C-alpha cells in the first residue's frame, strides 16, 4: 500500500512503515507528527530520503526523543530522478523551458529551478558512485560590450551547481570516489533546435509521434472472447518486451520487415499454427504464412492473429506480442501514407543537408493544401532554424499566411529565438549589409554529411548534434574554449587533446576499475534467452548483455530544456561504436507536439514580431 504523506491516513499501530520522502522541512515535520505522541500511526518507521538531508533537519529529528526509538532506519537513497530506459533519465522538470528561457526578469525562478535540477543530477552520480569531469557549453561572447543574459549562462550555472553538490558527496560520503571516474557534458536545447521537431523515422519515435499514446502506454482493441464488441487492452512499450527492445531504434521500414520475418518464422516452425492459419478468412491465401507474404495494403490483420491466440493457447504469449507490434507497425504505416509524410520527410532532410531551400519550401506550402497545420509548422521551424533571415520583418507573416497557420502557431517559430540567447541572436545580424560579390553559391546546410555512414534506409540520414559532440568528447577533440571543464582537469585529462583521447579510449580491462566505483554494468533485462521459437529477440538480448566492464569510462550528456528520442537512440548507438556507455539525461523527454506546445508558452512580451530574429 502506497500513501501520500500529506493525506489523512488510517492508523496502523501494529505495522511498520517505509517513508520515501524528499528531505524538506515540511516532509520531516509531517513524519515527526506521524510518529510522535502516545499512539503513533505506525509501529516503526524506516525513513529513506531521496537526496542529502541538511544537518538542520537531522538535528530536528534528533530533538524529538519520543520519535527516535521508533525509527528503524534513517538513510539517504540519492534517487531524485526517473529512468526512461537503461541509458536515459529525466529530472522531471517539465516546465524548464518556460522557467529558464522565458522572461529575463524572472531569474529568481530560474535560479531556483537550476538548483533543484543540480540536486537531482548529483543524485544520479551519488547512486552510481561516479565522480565526473563536468564540462559545459560556454556562453558565446562576441565582444567586451556584449552583455550576457541569464539564458546565455544556463549551462555554466548548472555545471557550477552540480559540481558544488558533487564536492559535498566527495567530502561526506565514505563510498564516493576521490578522483574522476567519468565525464559529464552539460548542454541546453539551443545546441540543436532541429532534432525536437524533425520527423524521426525509427519505430520508437514514430509510435510516440503519430500514435495517441500516454507516456509508454498504448491502447488497442482485441476481439472479445465472448463474441461481443471488441475490448480495449492496454500495454506498456518498455524494456521488458524483447520485441520492443529489438525494434525500437530500427527504421520503421526495417521494423515492419523484421516483424513479417518473425511471424513467417513462427508459422513455419509451428505446424499447428499453419493448420489453423489455413482457416483464415482472408481470400486468396492458403494459410497465414502465405497471407503474410501476400499482404497488399501494407497492414497485417490483427483479427486473424487474435483468433490464432484463442485457438492455440500454448502459443498465446508469442502470438500476442507479435500481433501487438504487427498492429502498431501497420497503423503507423497507414498514417504515414495518409499524411504524405514520406514526401515531407524528404524535404525536411534535404533542408537540413542543404539540398533544398526557399523554393522547395514555398512550393510545398502552395501545393500541399491537405498537409496538417502541425506538419507545416514543423517544416517552417526547421526552415527558420537554418534560414533565420527569412523571418525578418514582414517575411514571417507572409510565410504564416501562405501556410495557413494561426498566430499561436507562429509563436513557436518566433520563440525559437529565445533559446539562442542574446549573443547568438545578435550574431546573426552582424554583416547583414555586406557587399555581395559573385562567388560560387554554397549549400546552406545545418548538418554535414557523415563520412562512412551508409544510409541503408530512406530518410535515415539525419543525426542530432549530440552525436558529433559526444564523438569529439570521446576522442578528446572537443574545444576547451567552447566546452570548458568546471573541475580544473588534471594533466592526464586536459594537458592535451591527445592525452584526453588516450584516457578516454582506454578500457577498464587495461586501466583497472575506477576509484571506489561499484556500479553494476549488466542490465537486468539483458539476460540472454536460449529460446528459438521464431518470435523472441534473444539475439538482441545477448548482444545487449555484452560485458560492460570491458568498456571505457562512462559519458553522461545532460540537456536542459528537453531531450528527444533521436538523441536517446544516438546514445545507444554510440555506446556500441565507442565502447563507452553513453547515458542521456534531461529535464524531460519530449515528443514534437509536446516541445512545440512548450515553445508556444514561452513569453517575450517586450519583443514585437518585427523585432524578433530566430
C-alpha positions as a printed Julia matrix, in Angstrom:
614×3 Matrix{Float64}:
   0.0     0.0     0.0
   1.38    3.43   -1.04
   0.03    6.58    0.57
   0.54   10.33    0.36
   2.18   11.75    3.47
   0.01   14.88    3.23
  -3.28   12.98    3.25
  -5.12   11.76    6.31
  -4.26    8.09    6.8
  -5.64    5.2     8.77
  -3.54    4.44   11.88
  -1.79    1.05   11.68
  -0.01    0.83   15.05
   0.81   -2.87   14.62
   2.58   -2.38   11.28
   5.91   -0.87   10.25
   6.01    1.87    7.6
   8.59    2.79    4.97
   8.9     6.52    4.24
  10.46    7.55    0.92
  10.46   11.35    1.02
  12.37   14.39   -0.14
  14.47   15.94    2.65
  12.36   19.09    3.02
  11.36   20.72    6.3
   7.66   20.18    5.53
   8.15   16.45    4.95
  10.23   16.0     8.1
   7.61   17.8    10.19
   4.86   15.54    8.75
   6.95   12.45    9.52
   7.57   13.56   13.12
   3.88   14.3    13.51
   3.01   10.77   12.36
   5.38    9.09   14.8
   5.08   11.32   17.89
   2.66   11.17   20.79
   1.42    8.19   22.79
  -0.2     6.49   19.79
   1.89    6.9    16.63
   0.44    5.98   13.25
   2.86    3.09   12.81
   4.87    0.69   14.96
   8.25    1.65   13.47
   9.35    4.0    10.68
  12.05    3.18    8.16
  12.89    6.54    6.56
  14.69    6.91    3.23
  15.45   10.36    1.85
  15.62   10.91   -1.93
  18.73   13.11   -1.58
  21.1    14.5     1.06
  19.41   15.83    4.18
  20.67   19.01    5.82
  22.26   18.99    9.27
  19.5    21.31   10.46
  16.81   18.73    9.64
  18.83   15.89   11.18
  19.05   17.88   14.42
  15.29   18.49   14.24
  14.7    14.73   14.19
  17.24   14.14   16.99
  15.47   16.63   19.27
  12.29   14.55   19.27
  13.3    11.94   21.86
   9.9    10.24   21.67
  10.26    9.55   17.93
  13.92    8.42   17.95
  13.33    4.89   19.37
  10.55    4.4    16.8
  12.89    4.93   13.85
  14.1     1.66   12.36
  16.27    3.26    9.65
  17.28    6.76    8.53
  19.17    6.81    5.24
  19.88    8.87    2.13
  19.0     6.98   -1.06
  20.06    9.59   -3.66
  17.28    8.77   -6.11
  15.8    12.06   -7.28
  15.45   11.13  -10.93
  13.36    8.93  -13.2
  14.91    6.41  -15.56
  13.41    6.34  -19.06
  15.38    3.32  -20.17
  18.68    1.58  -19.38
  20.66    4.59  -20.67
  18.42    7.55  -20.02
  16.98    9.57  -17.13
  14.99   12.76  -16.55
  14.87   15.15  -13.61
  11.12   15.76  -14.1
  11.31   19.47  -14.91
   8.51   19.68  -17.47
   8.44   23.48  -17.25
  12.19   24.02  -17.61
  11.84   25.8   -20.96
   9.29   28.22  -19.55
  11.17   28.88  -16.3
  14.66   29.19  -17.8
  14.2    30.57  -21.31
  11.27   32.9   -20.72
  11.49   36.43  -19.31
  14.91   37.59  -18.15
  13.22   39.45  -15.29
  12.31   36.19  -13.61
  15.85   34.98  -12.99
  15.0    34.17   -9.35
  12.66   31.41  -10.52
  15.33   30.31  -12.98
  17.99   30.04  -10.28
  15.64   28.01   -8.06
  14.89   25.67  -10.98
  18.61   25.16  -11.7
  19.35   24.49   -8.05
  16.75   21.71   -7.8
  17.94   20.36  -11.15
  21.54   20.27   -9.93
  20.49   18.41   -6.78
  18.75   15.75   -8.83
  21.61   15.37  -11.32
  24.04   14.97   -8.42
  21.96   12.09   -7.01
  22.49   10.23  -10.29
  26.25   10.25   -9.71
  25.88    9.55   -5.99
  23.72    6.47   -6.64
  26.15    5.19   -9.31
  29.18    6.23   -7.25
  30.66    8.17  -10.15
  32.63   11.42   -9.97
  32.6    13.16  -13.36
  34.7    15.74  -15.12
  31.98   18.4   -15.51
  32.12   20.07  -18.91
  29.57   22.53  -20.24
  28.73   24.66  -23.23
  30.16   28.11  -22.55
  28.34   31.37  -23.27
  29.35   32.92  -26.58
  30.91   36.36  -26.24
  31.02   38.49  -29.36
  32.88   41.45  -27.89
  33.52   43.08  -24.48
  30.46   45.29  -24.93
  28.04   42.4   -25.41
  26.03   41.78  -22.25
  25.25   38.18  -21.41
  21.8    37.23  -20.22
  20.64   34.59  -17.78
  19.75   32.35  -20.74
  23.33   32.56  -22.06
  24.71   31.23  -18.78
  22.31   28.34  -18.1
  24.83   25.51  -18.79
  27.55   27.42  -16.88
  25.37   27.98  -13.81
  24.09   24.41  -13.81
  27.6    22.98  -14.14
  28.79   25.06  -11.15
  25.83   23.96   -9.03
  26.26   20.27   -9.95
  29.96   20.42   -9.1
  29.23   22.02   -5.72
  26.86   19.19   -4.81
  29.35   16.58   -6.01
  32.02   18.13   -3.78
  29.71   17.68   -0.79
  29.26   14.0    -1.64
  33.01   13.67   -2.04
  33.6    15.2     1.4
  30.82   13.43    3.31
  30.17   10.06    1.66
  32.72    7.35    2.52
  31.94    5.31   -0.6
  32.1     8.2    -3.05
  35.09    8.26   -5.49
  38.0    10.51   -4.61
  39.06   11.07   -8.23
  37.2    11.42  -11.51
  35.69    8.24  -12.97
  33.62    9.5   -15.94
  32.67   12.56  -18.0
  29.59   14.79  -17.93
  28.73   17.25  -20.7
  26.03   19.83  -19.9
  24.18   21.43  -22.83
  20.9    23.22  -23.37
  18.24   22.98  -26.05
  19.89   25.73  -28.13
  22.57   23.22  -29.17
  20.09   21.69  -31.65
  16.69   23.18  -32.45
  16.01   20.84  -35.36
  16.08   17.5   -33.54
  12.92   18.21  -31.44
  10.7    18.89  -34.48
  12.03   16.91  -37.45
  10.31   13.61  -38.2
  12.41   10.8   -36.75
  11.74    7.58  -38.67
  12.52    4.97  -36.03
   9.86    2.67  -34.58
  10.05    4.21  -31.09
   9.86    7.81  -32.32
   7.04    7.07  -34.77
   4.99    5.39  -32.04
   5.19    8.44  -29.79
   4.9    10.99  -32.62
   1.99    9.52  -34.61
   0.0     7.41  -32.15
  -2.12    8.79  -29.35
  -0.02    7.36  -26.52
   0.1     8.36  -22.87
   3.76    8.05  -21.99
   4.66    4.45  -22.92
   1.06    3.2   -22.69
  -0.54    2.0   -25.92
  -4.28    1.2   -26.05
  -5.69   -1.04  -28.75
  -8.72   -3.21  -29.44
  -8.85   -7.02  -29.38
 -11.74   -9.32  -30.37
 -13.99  -10.22  -27.46
 -13.66  -13.76  -26.14
 -17.44  -13.91  -25.75
 -18.2   -12.8   -29.29
 -19.3    -9.3   -28.25
 -17.88   -5.92  -29.31
 -14.07   -5.5   -29.33
 -12.41   -4.98  -25.97
  -9.8    -2.32  -25.17
  -6.43   -3.53  -23.97
  -3.54   -1.51  -22.51
   0.12   -2.41  -22.89
   3.37   -0.72  -21.9
   6.05   -0.45  -24.6
   9.09   -0.89  -22.36
  12.35   -2.81  -21.95
  10.67   -5.96  -20.61
   9.25   -6.62  -24.1
  12.08   -8.25  -26.13
  10.48   -7.37  -29.48
  10.2    -3.71  -28.48
  13.78   -3.82  -27.25
  14.96   -5.11  -30.62
  12.89   -2.84  -32.87
  12.62    0.47  -31.01
  15.64    2.08  -32.7
  15.08    0.43  -36.08
  13.81    2.39  -39.09
  10.04    1.87  -39.41
  10.52    0.1   -42.77
  13.13   -2.18  -41.24
  10.9    -2.85  -38.21
   7.99   -3.8   -40.49
  10.16   -6.2   -42.47
  11.54   -7.83  -39.34
   8.04   -8.31  -37.91
   6.99  -10.0   -41.13
  10.01  -12.31  -40.95
   9.31  -13.15  -37.3
   5.72  -14.11  -37.99
   6.7   -16.13  -41.07
   9.37  -17.85  -38.96
   6.9   -18.65  -36.23
   4.38  -20.14  -38.64
   6.96  -22.26  -40.45
   8.24  -23.74  -37.17
   4.82  -24.46  -35.67
   2.67  -26.84  -37.69
  -0.37  -26.28  -35.51
  -0.25  -22.6   -36.36
  -0.06  -23.44  -40.06
  -3.11  -25.68  -39.82
  -5.09  -23.02  -38.02
  -3.79  -20.39  -40.4
  -5.34  -22.24  -43.35
  -8.78  -21.37  -41.99
  -8.16  -17.63  -42.16
 -10.92  -15.64  -43.79
  -8.53  -13.69  -45.99
  -9.49  -14.59  -49.61
  -6.85  -15.92  -51.96
  -4.44  -17.07  -49.24
  -3.92  -20.73  -48.39
  -2.58  -20.24  -44.86
  -1.43  -17.49  -42.56
   2.14  -17.85  -43.78
   1.12  -17.11  -47.36
  -1.29  -14.42  -46.15
   1.6   -12.59  -44.55
   3.55  -12.82  -47.78
   0.71  -11.64  -49.98
  -0.38   -8.66  -47.87
  -1.19   -5.95  -50.36
  -2.14   -2.98  -48.22
   0.98   -2.87  -46.05
  -1.03   -3.79  -42.94
  -1.39   -7.21  -41.34
  -4.68   -8.5   -39.94
  -4.65   -8.31  -36.18
  -8.07  -10.0   -36.03
  -6.72  -13.19  -37.66
  -3.77  -13.18  -35.28
  -6.08  -12.78  -32.29
  -8.17  -15.72  -33.5
  -4.99  -17.77  -33.51
  -4.33  -16.79  -29.9
  -7.75  -18.12  -28.9
  -7.36  -21.34  -30.88
  -3.76  -22.0   -29.86
  -3.41  -21.1   -26.15
   0.02  -22.74  -25.96
   1.29  -20.05  -28.37
  -0.7   -17.19  -26.87
   2.28  -15.29  -25.44
   4.28  -15.44  -28.68
   1.37  -14.52  -30.95
   0.14  -11.88  -28.5
   3.41   -9.99  -28.58
   3.82  -10.33  -32.33
   0.23   -9.32  -33.09
   0.66   -6.23  -30.89
   3.66   -4.98  -32.85
   2.14   -6.02  -36.19
  -0.87   -3.91  -35.28
   1.27   -0.93  -34.26
   3.55   -1.05  -37.33
   0.56   -1.4   -39.64
  -1.15    1.6   -38.04
   2.0     3.73  -38.33
   2.47    2.83  -42.0
  -1.15    3.71  -42.71
  -0.79    7.13  -41.03
   2.46    7.8   -42.92
   0.6     7.22  -46.18
  -2.47    9.24  -45.2
  -0.43   12.28  -44.11
   2.02   12.11  -47.01
   4.94   12.0   -44.58
   7.44   10.42  -46.95
   7.5    13.49  -49.21
   7.54   15.86  -46.23
  10.28   13.85  -44.56
  12.43   14.01  -47.67
  12.01   17.79  -47.85
  12.92   18.13  -44.16
  16.14   16.16  -44.61
  17.01   17.96  -47.85
  16.66   21.27  -45.99
  18.92   20.11  -43.18
  21.66   18.92  -45.54
  21.42   21.91  -47.89
  19.83   20.07  -50.82
  16.65   22.17  -50.68
  15.85   25.77  -49.82
  13.25   28.52  -50.08
  11.92   27.46  -53.48
  11.13   23.93  -52.34
   9.52   25.11  -49.06
   7.3    27.63  -50.85
   6.32   25.04  -53.45
   5.36   22.53  -50.74
   3.22   25.06  -48.85
   1.45   26.13  -52.06
   0.72   22.67  -53.43
   0.17   20.5   -50.34
  -3.07   22.05  -49.21
  -4.08   18.89  -47.35
  -0.96   18.9   -45.15
  -1.8    19.28  -41.45
  -1.13   22.54  -39.64
   1.27   20.8   -37.28
   3.38   19.37  -40.12
   3.54   22.73  -41.92
   4.56   24.37  -38.65
   7.31   21.8   -38.08
   8.6    22.38  -41.6
   8.72   26.15  -41.01
  10.52   25.66  -37.7
  13.24   23.63  -39.43
  13.4    26.28  -42.17
  13.69   29.03  -39.51
  16.49   27.22  -37.69
  18.51   27.08  -40.94
  17.43   30.37  -42.56
  16.58   32.84  -39.75
  16.97   35.78  -42.14
  13.83   34.59  -43.98
  11.73   35.52  -40.94
  12.83   39.15  -40.56
  10.31   41.99  -40.84
   7.06   41.04  -42.55
   8.5    37.88  -44.1
   7.29   35.79  -41.16
   3.67   36.94  -41.54
   3.76   36.2   -45.28
   5.0    32.68  -44.64
   2.35   32.24  -41.95
  -0.38   33.31  -44.38
   0.92   31.01  -47.12
   0.99   28.05  -44.72
  -2.43   28.88  -43.29
  -1.07   28.98  -39.74
  -2.51   30.83  -36.77
  -0.63   33.49  -34.83
  -0.47   30.99  -31.96
   1.44   28.62  -34.25
   3.9    31.31  -35.23
   4.67   31.94  -31.56
   6.52   28.61  -31.63
   8.65   29.82  -34.55
   9.26   33.24  -33.02
  10.16   31.81  -29.62
  12.92   29.68  -31.11
  14.96   32.86  -30.94
  14.7    32.83  -27.14
  16.53   29.51  -26.97
  19.52   31.01  -28.74
  20.17   33.74  -26.16
  21.15   37.32  -26.91
  24.67   36.53  -28.06
  23.62   34.19  -30.85
  20.71   36.38  -31.85
  22.93   39.41  -32.22
  25.49   37.39  -34.08
  23.04   36.75  -36.89
  22.69   40.49  -37.6
  26.39   41.18  -37.98
  27.38   41.8   -41.58
  23.77   41.97  -42.74
  24.6    44.79  -45.17
  27.88   43.45  -46.5
  28.59   43.84  -50.22
  27.7    40.85  -52.39
  30.31   39.63  -54.84
  29.93   36.96  -57.47
  31.12   33.9   -55.58
  30.18   30.27  -56.08
  26.91   29.51  -54.31
  27.42   27.28  -51.28
  24.96   24.85  -49.77
  23.22   26.36  -46.76
  23.22   23.26  -44.57
  22.65   22.68  -40.85
  24.43   19.31  -40.95
  27.42   17.87  -42.77
  27.29   14.52  -44.5
  28.87   11.96  -42.18
  31.65   10.02  -43.85
  31.46    6.28  -43.53
  27.78    6.39  -42.52
  25.84    4.37  -45.07
  22.17    5.34  -45.46
  20.56    1.91  -45.63
  17.01    3.2   -45.35
  15.49    6.28  -46.95
  15.08    9.24  -44.59
  17.61    7.89  -42.09
  20.38   10.37  -42.88
  19.54   12.93  -40.18
  21.5    12.85  -36.93
  21.19   15.06  -33.81
  24.12   17.34  -32.93
  24.96   15.49  -29.73
  26.23   12.58  -31.84
  29.03   14.79  -33.18
  29.72   16.35  -29.76
  29.95   13.03  -27.91
  32.29   11.56  -30.52
  34.57   14.61  -30.2
  34.43   14.4   -26.41
  35.4    10.73  -26.51
  38.35   11.47  -28.8
  39.49   14.44  -26.71
  38.74   16.82  -29.6
  36.01   18.93  -28.0
  37.28   22.56  -27.96
  38.06   23.57  -24.37
  37.21   27.23  -25.03
  33.7    26.35  -26.15
  33.27   23.47  -23.68
  35.38   24.2   -20.58
  35.74   21.87  -17.6
  34.32   23.01  -14.24
  36.67   20.95  -12.07
  40.15   22.03  -13.12
  41.28   18.92  -15.02
  44.5    17.12  -14.3
  47.28   16.9   -16.85
  46.11   13.46  -17.85
  42.8    14.95  -18.91
  43.43   18.48  -20.04
  47.15   18.6   -20.77
  46.47   17.91  -24.42
  43.76   16.55  -26.62
  45.99   13.57  -27.27
  46.19   12.75  -23.57
  42.45   13.1   -23.25
  41.9    10.81  -26.19
  44.15    8.13  -24.72
  42.48    8.33  -21.33
  39.0     8.23  -22.84
  39.55    5.27  -25.1
  41.46    3.0   -22.75
  39.08    0.41  -21.38
  38.79   -0.81  -17.86
  40.45   -4.03  -18.89
  43.75   -2.17  -19.18
  43.19    0.59  -16.62
  41.61   -1.39  -13.85
  38.46   -0.18  -12.09
  37.88    3.47  -11.36
  38.45    4.5    -7.74
  35.62    3.28   -5.49
  33.38    2.58   -8.49
  31.0    -0.25   -7.68
  28.46    0.31  -10.45
  26.67   -2.68  -11.9
  27.38   -2.84  -15.6
  24.93   -5.56  -16.57
  21.32   -4.5   -17.1
  18.75   -6.82  -15.52
  16.7    -7.13  -18.71
  19.74   -8.05  -20.77
  19.97  -11.71  -19.87
  20.03  -13.99  -22.91
  17.23  -16.43  -23.5
  18.03  -19.68  -25.25
  14.64  -19.72  -26.95
  14.38  -20.49  -30.62
  10.63  -20.23  -31.07
  10.77  -17.86  -34.01
   9.48  -14.87  -32.09
  11.82  -13.97  -29.24
  14.56  -11.4   -29.72
  17.15  -13.41  -27.84
  19.91  -12.37  -30.22
  19.33   -8.74  -29.31
  19.3    -9.54  -25.62
  22.56  -11.46  -25.93
  24.04   -8.52  -27.82
  22.8    -6.05  -25.19
  24.24   -8.11  -22.37
  27.82   -7.8   -23.57
  30.29   -7.35  -20.73
  30.16   -3.64  -19.91
  33.21   -3.99  -17.69
  35.37   -4.13  -20.79
  34.15   -0.7   -21.83
  35.83    2.61  -21.14
  34.6     5.23  -18.71
  31.02    6.37  -18.96
  29.95    9.53  -20.78
  26.92   11.43  -19.45
  25.18   14.1   -21.54
  22.6    16.35  -19.9
  20.35   18.62  -21.99
  18.46   21.44  -20.28
  15.09   22.08  -21.93
  14.12   18.58  -23.02
  15.72   15.71  -24.95
  14.43   13.84  -27.99
  14.07   10.18  -28.88
  16.6    10.61  -31.67
  19.14   11.76  -29.06
  18.36    8.77  -26.86
  18.79    6.48  -29.88
  22.18    8.04  -30.64
  23.39    7.33  -27.09
  22.66    3.63  -27.57
  24.36    3.71  -30.98
  27.48    5.45  -29.65
  27.77    3.01  -26.75
  28.39    0.24  -29.26
  30.58    2.38  -31.51
  32.8     3.99  -28.87
  32.81    1.07  -26.43
  31.86    3.53  -23.7
  28.43    3.58  -22.11
  26.75    6.86  -23.11
  23.93    7.97  -20.79
  21.46   10.72  -21.72
  19.89   12.93  -19.08
  17.47   15.81  -19.47
  14.8    17.85  -17.79
  12.18   15.9   -19.78
  11.81   13.63  -22.8
   9.69   15.47  -25.35
   7.97   14.34  -28.5
   7.44   17.02  -31.2
   3.88   18.03  -30.17
   4.98   18.46  -26.54
   8.03   20.51  -27.49
   6.0    22.79  -29.76
   3.43   23.37  -27.02
   6.19   24.3   -24.58
   7.72   26.71  -27.08
   4.37   28.43  -27.54
   4.21   29.04  -23.78
   7.45   30.99  -23.71
   6.83   34.69  -23.13
   8.57   37.56  -24.87
   6.17   40.41  -24.36
   8.82   43.08  -24.69
   9.65   41.95  -28.24
   7.35   42.69  -31.16
   7.05   40.37  -34.15
   9.1    42.75  -36.31
  11.94   42.79  -33.78
  12.26   39.03  -33.49
  15.15   37.25  -35.11
  15.12   33.5   -34.7
